[in-house]
Amino acid sequence: RLVSRSFKGTLEVGGLRGALLGSPVLQNITLRDEDGTVIGRIAELRLVYDPKALLRKRLKIQMIDVVQLQLTLAQEPDGSLNVLNLLSSAQPANPAATGSPFALEIDSLHIRDGELILQFPALPGAQKLERLQAHLSAQQDKEKLRLRVQQLTAHASPANLEIRTLQGALQKLGHVMQLDDVRLQTDQAALVANGVLPGGAQEASLTLHAQSQDLTEIGRLLQN
């Protein structure tokens, strides 16, 4: 119940194996937004966490293993991400607070055989990421959320190119989204991005640095 109140929308679990207080395996998970629209499905999720930390309003997760993730990731009109907005509590304990009522820390998050549907106006060439494999970590409190990507690989379409490496950090502080040393590498191109993303409360100041001469593949992501 505490976890359910930590985000807007609903979380449906079709099955449970193992011990809920320790190392549960959740099956057939469906995530819906506030309007009831399905934005995510997971065939199986395995996690190891410290249940005693919940008594201190902390969710400390040592490991999450996500199998066959299907997720729609969309940029809202204000520049924010739909999934990150769901992590805002529907009933914050402090009316002035917009973050989760408890701190969240994920040491290791693995995604295996995932698929992302992307709705980003600036990336018409990457409407879908298939065969996604990723390793991430995350921290969230009432003030900010920080997501670090250790490694991500995928096939992007309709650009039809392989993402060999995606690494870096995404930070959400209030309504400001910021990239920290996000590095994208394809077969022939490499690009590093830093700064504030457009559409938020703060003026955008995004810096892109090309680390290769041939940016044709990056151009295919930006132009459908």
C-alpha positions in Angstrom: 0.0 0.0 0.0 2.9 2.4 0.8 4.4 1.7 -2.6 1.0 2.2 -4.4 0.7 5.7 -2.8 4.1 6.7 -4.0 3.0 7.3 -7.5 0.0 8.5 -9.5 -1.9 5.8 -11.5 -2.4 2.1 -10.7 -0.1 -0.9 -10.5 -1.6 -4.3 -11.2 0.2 -7.6 -10.4 -1.0 -10.8 -11.8 1.1 -13.2 -9.8 3.5 -13.5 -6.9 6.2 -16.1 -6.1 8.6 -16.2 -3.2 8.6 -14.2 0.0 7.0 -10.7 -0.2 9.3 -9.5 2.6 12.6 -10.2 1.1 13.0 -11.5 -2.5 9.7 -11.6 -4.3 9.1 -12.4 -7.9 6.2 -10.4 -9.4 4.6 -11.6 -12.7 2.3 -10.0 -15.3 2.6 -6.4 -14.1 0.6 -3.6 -15.7 1.2 0.1 -15.0 -1.6 2.6 -15.9 -1.6 6.3 -15.7 -4.3 8.5 -13.9 -6.6 8.1 -16.9 -6.4 4.3 -16.9 -4.2 4.1 -20.0 -1.7 1.3 -20.0 1.8 2.7 -20.3 3.8 -0.3 -19.2 3.8 -4.1 -18.9 6.4 -6.4 -17.4 6.4 -10.2 -17.8 8.4 -10.8 -14.6 10.2 -8.6 -12.0 12.5 -10.0 -9.4 13.8 -7.8 -6.6 15.8 -7.9 -3.4 15.1 -5.2 -0.9 15.3 -4.3 2.8 11.8 -4.4 4.3 13.0 -2.8 7.6 13.8 0.4 5.7 10.1 1.0 5.0 9.6 1.7 8.7 11.9 4.7 8.2 10.0 5.8 5.0 12.9 4.5 2.9 12.7 1.9 0.1 16.2 0.5 -0.2 16.4 -1.9 -3.2 19.6 -3.9 -3.7 18.6 -5.4 -7.1 15.7 -5.4 -9.6 15.7 -7.7 -12.6 13.1 -6.8 -15.2 12.2 -9.3 -17.9 10.4 -8.3 -21.1 9.5 -4.7 -20.3 7.1 -2.9 -22.6 7.0 0.8 -21.8 5.6 4.0 -23.4 7.9 6.9 -22.7 6.4 10.3 -23.7 7.5 13.9 -23.3 4.7 16.0 -21.9 3.9 19.5 -23.2 5.8 21.1 -20.3 8.9 19.0 -21.2 8.6 16.5 -18.4 8.5 12.7 -18.8 5.2 10.8 -18.2 6.9 8.0 -16.3 8.8 10.4 -13.9 5.5 12.3 -13.3 3.9 9.1 -12.1 6.6 8.9 -9.4 5.1 12.0 -7.8 2.8 11.1 -4.9 -0.9 11.6 -5.4 -1.3 12.6 -1.8 1.9 14.2 -0.5 2.2 14.5 3.2 3.3 18.1 2.8 1.1 20.1 0.4 4.2 22.1 -0.7 6.0 18.9 -1.6 5.7 17.3 -5.0 8.0 14.3 -4.6 7.6 10.8 -3.2 6.6 10.6 0.6 9.6 8.3 1.1 13.1 8.1 -0.2 13.9 5.5 -2.9 17.3 4.0 -3.6 17.9 1.4 -6.3 21.5 0.0 -6.4 21.1 -2.1 -9.5 18.3 -2.3 -12.1 18.7 -4.7 -15.0 16.3 -4.6 -18.0 16.4 -7.7 -20.2 14.7 -8.0 -23.6 12.8 -4.7 -23.3 10.9 -2.5 -25.8 10.3 1.2 -25.5 7.8 3.2 -27.5 9.2 6.8 -27.6 7.0 9.9 -28.1 9.6 12.6 -28.4 9.0 15.3 -31.1 12.8 15.9 -31.3 13.6 12.3 -32.1 11.3 11.2 -35.0 13.9 8.5 -36.0 13.7 6.8 -32.6 10.0 6.0 -32.2 10.8 2.5 -30.9 13.7 0.9 -29.1 13.7 -2.9 -29.5 16.0 -5.7 -28.0 16.8 -3.3 -25.2 19.3 -4.4 -22.6 20.1 -1.9 -19.7 21.8 -1.5 -16.4 20.8 1.5 -14.3 20.6 2.9 -10.7 18.3 5.5 -9.2 17.8 7.7 -6.2 14.7 9.7 -5.3 13.7 11.9 -2.4 11.1 14.7 -1.9 13.3 17.2 -3.8 14.8 15.4 -6.7 15.2 12.2 -8.7 18.4 11.0 -10.3 18.7 8.2 -12.8 22.1 6.9 -13.9 22.5 4.7 -16.9 25.6 2.5 -16.6 24.9 0.8 -20.0 22.1 0.6 -22.5 22.0 -1.1 -25.9 19.1 -1.3 -28.3 17.9 -1.2 -31.9 16.2 2.1 -32.9 13.5 2.4 -35.6 12.5 3.7 -38.0 16.1 5.0 -38.2 17.2 1.4 -38.3 20.4 1.7 -36.4 22.1 0.0 -33.4 22.7 2.0 -30.2 25.9 0.4 -29.0 26.3 2.5 -25.9 24.1 4.9 -23.9 25.6 6.1 -20.6 25.1 9.1 -18.3 22.6 10.6 -15.8 19.2 12.3 -15.9 18.2 14.5 -13.0 14.8 15.9 -12.2 14.7 18.8 -9.8 11.2 20.2 -9.5 10.1 20.8 -13.1 13.7 21.0 -14.4 15.1 18.1 -16.3 18.9 18.0 -16.8 21.3 15.7 -18.6 24.8 15.0 -17.1 27.4 13.6 -19.4 25.0 11.5 -21.5 27.0 9.7 -24.1 25.4 8.0 -27.1 27.4 5.8 -29.4 26.3 4.1 -32.6 28.4 2.1 -35.1 29.9 5.2 -36.7 29.1 8.2 -34.4 29.4 9.4 -30.8 27.7 12.3 -29.1 27.8 13.7 -25.6 25.0 15.8 -24.2 24.9 18.1 -21.1 22.5 20.7 -19.8 18.8 21.5 -19.2 16.2 20.0 -21.5 13.7 22.3 -23.2 10.1 22.6 -22.0 10.7 22.8 -18.3 10.5 25.7 -15.8 14.1 26.8 -16.5 15.3 28.0 -19.8 16.9 25.3 -21.9 20.7 25.2 -22.1 21.6 22.0 -23.8 25.2 21.4 -25.1 26.0 18.7 -27.7 29.6 17.6 -28.4 30.3 15.4 -31.3 33.2 12.9 -30.8 33.3 11.7 -34.4 33.4 13.3 -37.9 30.6 11.3 -39.4 27.2 12.2 -37.7 25.0 10.6 -40.4 23.6 8.1 -38.0 22.8 10.7 -35.4 21.0 12.7 -38.1 18.8 9.6 -38.8 17.6 9.8 -35.2 16.7 13.4 -35.6 15.0 13.1 -39.0 12.4 10.4 -39.9 
